[in-house]
Amino acid sequence: MIEHDFPEEFVPIAAELQRLPYMSPSRNFADNVIARIDRLQPARAVAPVVASRHLELQQGGRQAVIPRRRMGVVQATGRATAGVALIAAAAFMFFEVDVLTAILAAASTQYAFAIAAVGAQVGTLVLGPETIAYLQAGALQAVVLYITLAVGLFGGYAAIRTAAQIAKRKAA
Amino acid sequence: MTPKSYTDVSDQQVVVFAQEGREDAYRELIKRYERPVFSLIFRMVRDKETAEDLAQETFIKVLNNIDRYRPEFKFSSWLFKIANNITIDHLRRRQLDTISIEGAPDAITAERARATAVTVTSGGESPLEELESRELGAEIEKAIARLRPEYRACIILRHVEDYSYDEIAEIVKLPLGTVKTYIHRARQELREYLEDVR
């Protein structure tokens, strides 16, 4: 009840005003409102994401690898042969390497990883997995060492050459 | 925590649940205030369809912006403030400030008159009291309808919704002195209109 801040003549009117009934909107009022509340709406369909060659988004963001197209045996053999032939020809023409060496080099390069994998499997059977793991770890360390040496050598050579060129210009 | 029922939950707490995106909290807020908001708007525009549209617009605006609610204010004050703004804007656009208890003045068909007429429900009195109450209630509705829209909002908020002058000033975005003046004049006009009836 509100405090009386009006003349006595208004008291009965105030009482009647307080008794005024509430009116109800239609029965589906709440549903109509809820239907238009943006934050309650289910997420709109997301536009399809353009997938990279190997990846695409599927169903709620799960990432899946698109299966590679299977290459036929004949096609694979043809490609490998053509690759080996090209490398051998280039080696023969530009570096005067005999054909047989070039073919062997190209083939070994082409199939280096396959040969390494087969070798590791055979080695595991013969020498045991622990030995192979030890050798592989050693090989990895050797690779890192060689890379470091190569970078150092090239860097040093480049620095010396640059210094020499600068000195030569100044002398001239 | 998820309440099974919102019966004893305050408006502020229901708002917090609504801010978390809970549909039942939204429905609870609508349930609590659909009738007061609809009644206020209806008494200002005197057209059921328009009142329903404006009330819906009010709730949609409030609930879509529920994150912007400031808990230092009463939720109902914020709701009525938006309802009042939307209604006043509508009245300014439509110039619908002349109304009648038998229906809006532009009700040229019987159906339209029914749509715009007020239905006053009884409060459990004896048949005679109910009749008198209905008559007086209808007369008061008529008298309110003759007030200026600004007076209507203020007098309803003061005497129907029991808001303080300060709260009304906040809701209708008017200075406190202006609100007091409006309510004083509205009372005077209501007394004049109802003198013959009483």
Interface residues (C-beta under 8 A of the other chain):
Chain A: M1 I2 F6 P7 E9 F10 P12 I13 A14 E16 L17 Q18 R19 L20 P21 Y22 M23 S24 P25 S26 F29 A30 N32 V33 I34 R36 I37 D38 R39 L40
Chain B: G21 E23 Y26 R27 I30 K31 E34 R35 P36 F38 S39 F42 A51 E52 A55 Q56 F59 I60 L63 N64 V118 T119 V120 T121 G123 S133 L136 G137 I140 E141 I155 I156 R158 H159 V160 D162 R187 L190 R191 L194 R198
